[in-house]
Amino acid sequence: MNSDAMTRGLLFLSLVVTGVPGNTAVICAFLSVAYHEGRLSPADAIVLHLTSANLMVVCVRCLLEVLATFEIHNVFDDTGCKAVIFVYRSSRSLSIWLTFLLSAYQCLSVAPPGSRWAAARALLAQYLAFIFLALWLINTSMSAAPLLFAIGARNDSRLLQNGINVEFCFLSFPSKLSRDANGAAQVGRDVVPMALMATASLVLLAFLYRHSRQVKGLRGGGARQGPSAERRAAVTVVTLVTLYLLFYGVDNGLWVYTLTVPQTLGSSLYIHTMRFSNIRTLVHRLTLSGRSQCFSPDVVLRVSCSSFH
């Protein structure tokens, strides 16, 4: 095994060691809450669904790549490539859309009672199961290309003409137009929820800033106080969104680059950089998710909602 393969295997092994136990622990914690309380709040249900999608990404992509890199087990024949890439793309895009859904729900949670936005939040909570189903249908249908074009890696120069090299597999498209169309669809599917997520986060930050000034005015500006819950919540929101946009921005930028070259690269270095960067985002988001739950807008509203009336 050469040094590049060893390094790649160790990097993805680090994600497996971090991501699998961490996401599993979060899932077990929410299932325990659901068992003892009989239900989950809409925000908790979204986080549980999101963590399950993240676990699928880590297991399907990272774990199988580690097994194949160290020649423990290899599922990357034609059928295995179709299944692995389809499940990975579906769960990855589902993770992005669920993150936007969580951001939108948290943004709606700061709406004053009786407003149209509060009614929208109640409607979202009421039809949450149907929203989950719709997201699954949309993302799986937009990930159908690997079922048609994914094949196991082999020594065939024709695969480099309109294909994409993902190390153990190739996505061999029949024409450059079909490859570019599929790539544009993948980018659009990621960029739309990320833009909406950033907008929802900016609205939430604006609310937290205004709320912080209102609370500060009620308390008086004379006493020196430590960081407020609003400020901690704002820092958490900014950190999460910045990490998300940074890593997935790099991911999509490199993906667009692979579509602009006239012939797919013989080496999959760029693909692995993309994959490692966006899966690492899941690990960072998992690390910060506990803090974001502690300082969510729901908590801020319960602590000092009297300042709005």
N, C-alpha and C positions, 0 to 999 in steps of 0.2 A: 504494500500500500504506500503510495507516494505521500509526501508531506501535505500537499493541498487537500487530498482526500481525508487525511487524518485530522487536519485543522477543521475542515468542514464538519466532519463527524462529531468532533468534540464540541463545536459551537452549538450544533443542533441538540447534542446530548445535554448541554447546559440548559437549553430551553425546556427539554423534556423533564429534567430533574426539578426545575423551578415551576413550570407551568402545570404539569399533571397533578402533583399533590396540592398545589395552591388552588387551582380551579375546583378540584374534587372536594377540598375542605369547604370552599364557599358553597358549593352545591349541597353538600351534606348539612351545612348550617341552615340554609333556607328550607330544605326538606324537613329538618327537625322543627323549625318554626311553624311550618305548615301543618305538621302532624300534631303538635301540641296546641296550636291556636285554631286549627280547623280551616284556616284561610291565609292567603298572603295579600298584602296590599298591592295595588297595581304597580308601584315602583319596584317592590320586591320581586313581583312576578317577572317584570322586564329584566331585572338584574339576573334572576335565576336563568331565564331563557338565554340571556347574553353570555353568561358564564358557561352554559352548556355548549353554545356555539363556539366559544373560545377553546373549550376542551376538545371539541371535534377537530379544530384547526391544528392544535398541538399534537394530538394523537395521530391523526391521519397523515399529516405532512412530516412533522419532525420525527416522531417515533419510527415511522416506516423508513425514513431516510437514514436514521441512525442504524437500524437493523440491516439495511442494504449496504451502507457504507462500510460497516465492519464485517460484512459478509456473514451475518448471523441468519438472516432470512431475506429473501428477495421476492416481492410480489409484483415487480414491475415488468410483467409481460404485457401483451397488448390489452388483455382484459383488465389486469391490475392497474395499468396506467389510466384507462378510461375511468375506472371506479374511483381511484385515488384523486385524480385531478378534478373530477366532477364534484366529489364530496368536499374537497378542499375549497374550490372556488365558491361553491354554494354556501358553506359555513362561514367563509371569510367575508363574503359580501353581506351575509345575514348579520354578522357581527357588527359591521359598519352601520347598517340600517337600524339595528336594535339600539346602538349607541345614540344615534340621532333620535330615536323614539324616546329613549330615556331623557335626553336633553330637552326634548319638546315637552314631555310630561312635567319635568322639574320646572321648566319655564312657566307652564300653565299653572303650576302649584302656587305661584305668587300672586295670581289674579285675585282681586277682592271678591268676596261672596256676592252673588247676584249678578255679576257681570257676564257678558257673552263668553269671555275667555274661561271663566269658571264653569259655565255650562259646557264648553268644549272639552274641558278636562273631565267632567263627569261622563260625557259621551264617549270619550276615549277609553275611560276605565270600563264602561259598560260593554263596549264591543272589542275589548282587548284580545280575546281569543280569536275573533275573526281577523283582526289586524295581524296577529301572528301567522295565521293561515295564509293570508294574502301575501305577506312577506316571504314565506316559504315558497309559495307558488311562483312569485315573480323572480326570486333569486335562483331557484332551481331551473326554471325555464330559460333564463338568460345564461345559465352555465351548461347548456346542452352541447356546446361545440366539442368538448373533450370526448363525449360519447360517440361522436362521429369521426373525429380526426386524431385522437390520441393513439399512439403506438409505442411499443417498446423501443428503446435505443438500439440502433444497429448501424453497421458500417455501410452507409448508402449515401453517396454525395448528393443524390436527388432530394434528400430530406432537407438539405440546407437551402434549397431554392425559395420555398414559400413556407418554411417551417419555423418553429420556435424550439430551441434546445433547452430542456429542463433536466439535464444530466441523465436521469434514468429513463426518461421518456422524451418523445418528440410530439409536438403538435404539428402535423403535416397537413397543411391546407391545400386545396386543389388549385388555388390561384392567389396572387398577391391581393386582389380586391377582397376576397373572402377573409384573408388574414387581417387586413387593415380594418375591415368592417367589424370583425369580432373584437379586435383590439380597441376600437373606438367605443364599442358598446360596453366593454369592461371598464374603460376609463370613465365614461359617462355614469355608469352605475355607481362608481365610487365617489366621483366629484359632486354629484347632486346631493347626497345625504351629508357629505362633509361640509358643503357650503351652507346647508340648512342648519347643521349642527353648530357651526360657527356663529350664524345669525342668532340662534336660540341662546347661545352662551353669552353673546354680547347683550342681548335683552336682559338676561338674568343678572349680568354684572351691573348693568345700569340700574336695575331695581335694587340690588344690594347696596350700591353706592348711595342711592337716594335714601334708602331705609337707614343706612348708617348715619347719614347727616341728620335725619329726623330724630333718631334715638339720641344722638349726641346733643342735639338742641334741647331735648326734654331733660336730659341728665345735667346739662350745664357744662360749659367748656372749661370750668376752673380746675376740676380734678383730673389728675393724670391717670390714665387707665391703660391696662394691657390690651393686647390684640382682642378685638371683639369677635363674636361668632360670625358676623357678617364678613369681616376681613378674612378670617380663616376660610370661610366658604368661598370667597372670591379667589383667594390664592389657589385653592384646590381646583376650582373650575378652570382658571387660567392654565394651571399646570397640566391638567388632563387634556384640555383642548389643544394646547401647544404641542404636547408630545404626540397626540394623535395626528394632527395636521403635519407635523414635521416628518414623522416616520412614513405615513402613508403618502405624503407628498413626494418623498424620495422614491418610494415604491412606484408610484404612477409615473414619475419622471423617467425612471429607468425603463419602465414598461414601454412608454412612448418612444424612447430611444431605440429599443429593439425593433420597433415597427418601422423606423425611418431608415435603417441600414438596408442596403439592397439585398443582402443575403444574411441569413441568421448566423450568429456566431458559432464557431466550432466549439468554443468553450462556453460553459454556462455560468461563468463568474458573475455576470450582471444579474442573472436570474436568481442566483443564490443570495446576492446582496439584497435584492428586492425581498426575497422570502424571509431572510433573517431579520431585516429591518421591520417588516410589518408584523411578524409573529412576536418580535421583541416588544412591540407596542402592547400586545395583549398582556405580557408579563408586567410591564410598567403600569398598565391600567389596573391590573389585579392588585398590585401593591398599594395603589392609591385608592382603591374602591372603598376600603374600610373607612378611611378618613372622609371621603366624599359623602358617605352615608351619615357620618356623625355630624357633618356641618351642612346638611342639605337644606334647601329653603323651607321644607316642612318643619325642621327643628327651629329655624330662625323665626318662623311665623308663630310657632307655639310658645316660644320664649317671650316675644315682645309684640304680639299682634295688636295689643291695645293701642299702640302708637298710631295705628291707621284710622282710628275712630275718634 
